[in-house]
Amino acid sequence: MSAQSSSESDSMLRIAGVDEAGRGPLAGPLVVAAVVFPPGRTPVNGLDDSKQLSANRREALYPRIIERALAWSVIEVEVEEIDRINIYQATMAGMRRALEAVAAHCDIARIDGNALPKGLPCPAEAWIGGDARCRSIMAASILAKVTRDRLMADLHRQYPEYGFDGHKGYGSPQHLAALRQHGPCPQHRRSFAPVRETLIVQGQLL
């Protein structure tokens, strides 16, 4: 089912917020997080949609979320799986896995977006714009974003020619120019059009 607003009964529920980071980039894993806070007042101040927070602010909130959450999980969906089943199905699979890891500690899940994965282990609602409206989703978005940014910094050290530390794998002009010059690395998503087109130009098989 879907929901557009919270109710007073929320204060009695253990809500698992679920969100992802990295659905749109051309390279690197997709990261999905789930966070369950105890019922009542959220024990972390300053939460917001991760996109509205500075990198330093997200890093500061990360350990506080982990410390004060009733349960949390962070799931990585690797490039090979994204290419094999497509990014939408990979997102659904990652959300299901993240929720499975915390399901024993929650009464209901709220998932950012307009679709629910199949086979979820608990009742769930799809919340459009949930990362701006549900504090558990905000927390999940922060865990997912911080984790993925750290992973992309690691990839930058392995493949510095692509500038992953700056654009985080998104299709920026710098990234597209590096892709044309160097071709894709093992962490590029070959099912994404700009990467696939580079392979075709180079005469490589997909």
N, C-alpha and C positions, 0 to 999 in steps of 0.2 A: 504494500500500500504506500501511498505518498502522504506527506504532510507539509503544510506551509507555515505553521506557527506552533510554538510550544504552549503548554497549558500548565495550570497550577499543579497538576498531578506529576509533572516532571520532577518536582523536588523529592518525590518518593522513589524515583527510578534510578537504577544504575544504567546509564546510557553509554553505549560504545559509539564513539564518533570514528568514522572511517574516511580517509582522504588519501589522495595520491600526489606524487610529484614526478614529472618527467614523461608525461603522455605525449607531448608534442616534439621533443628533440629528435635530432637525426642520429644521435649516438648515446651510448650509455644505457644502464638499466632503468626500468620503471621501479619506483619505490612506493609502497603502500603502507600506511600506518593505521593502527587502531588504538584508541585511548579510552579507558573507562575511569571516570572519577567516582568517588563515593557520592551517594545521594546528598542533596542539599547544596550549600554554597560551594562553588568551585574553589578548590584550595590553591589556585594559582592566579595571581593578579597579572593584568597586562596582556592577556591573550587577545589575539586578533587573527584575521586571515594572514597566513604567512607572507603573502605577496604585499601586504601593507606594512610589514615590519622590516627594519634594516637587518642585514646579515648579523651584525653584532647583537642585536636584540633577540633574534631567533636563537643564537648560540647561548645567550644568557638564560633564555626560557627553557631550553632543551633539558638540562639536568633537573630543573625544578619540576617539570612535567613528569619525568621518569620517577623522581623521588616521591611525588605526592599522588600519583595515579594509583587507583586500585589495581589496574592491570593495563599493560600496554604491549604492543608488538610492532615490529617493523619488518616488512617482507620485501625482498628484492626479486624482481622478475627480469631475468637476464635477456640479453639481446637475442640469443638463439630461440628462446621461446616466443618472444615478440614476433620475430620473423616467421616462425612456424605457424602460429595461430592467429596472427594480426593483433594490432595494438588494442582494439576494443576488447577482444576475448582475453588478451593478456591482462588488461585492467580488471575485468570481471574476476578472473582467476586470482589475481593478487588480492583483491578486496575480500574474496571468500577466504583465502588463507589467513589473512590478517585477522579477520573476525573469528575464525575457528580457534585462533590462539588465545583469545580473550573471552570466548563465549560463556565459559563457566562462571564468569564474574559479572555478567551483564543481564539485564532484563529485556533490553531492546537495543537495536542498532540504528543509527542514523548515518546514512551514506551520502556524501556530497555528490550531487548530480541528479539526473532524471531517470536512472535505470538501476535495477537491483540485480545482482548476480543470482543465478539459480543455485539451489541447494544450500542456502544459508543455514547455519546451525541455531538461529534464534529469530524471533520476529524482527522485522526491519522496515525502515521507511527511507525513501529516496527524498533528499532535501535539495532542491535547486538553490544554489547560492548558500548552501549550508555552512561553508567556511567563514561566512560573515554573520551567521545567525545562531550557531550552536557551539558552545564552548568546548565540548568534547571533539567536535570536528575541527575547530581552530587548533586545538592541541595536536590532533593527528596531522594536520597540515604542516605544522611546525616540525614535528619529528620527521615526517617524510622529506620535507624540503632540506632540513639540515643534513640528514643522512645522505641525500642525493648530492648535495653540494660537496660534501666531503669525498664521496666516491669520485666525482668529476675532478676534484683536485688531485686525487690519486692517479686518475687516468691522464691528467696533464703531465704528471711526472714521467709516465710511461711514453706518452706521445705528445711531446711539447710542441710539435709543429702545427697542431690543430688549434691551440689556444683554448682548450677545454676549461681552464680555470676562469676564463672571462665570460664566454657565452654559454657555458654549461651544456654544450651539445646542441643548442638551438640553431636554427638556420640563419645565422647572422651573415652579413656580407663577408666578414673575415673568415667565418667557418666555411662558407661556400667556396671562397677563393682557395683556401687550403685544401679543400676536398678535390677541387679541380687540379690543383698542382701535385698533390701527393697521392691521390686516390684514397679509398676508404681504408681504415684500420680495422682490426677484428671487432672493435666495439661500435662500429657503425651499423645502423639498422638497414640491411639491404632491401627490406620490403618497402622502405620509404622512398618516394619518387626521386628526390635529388640525389640520393646515394645510388639508386638503381640506374639513373641516367648516366652517372659517372662511370659505372661499370660497363654500360653499353658503349659509351664513347671509347673506353679503353679496350673494348673487345673481350671483356672478361665474362665468364658465365656467371649467372646468378646462383 
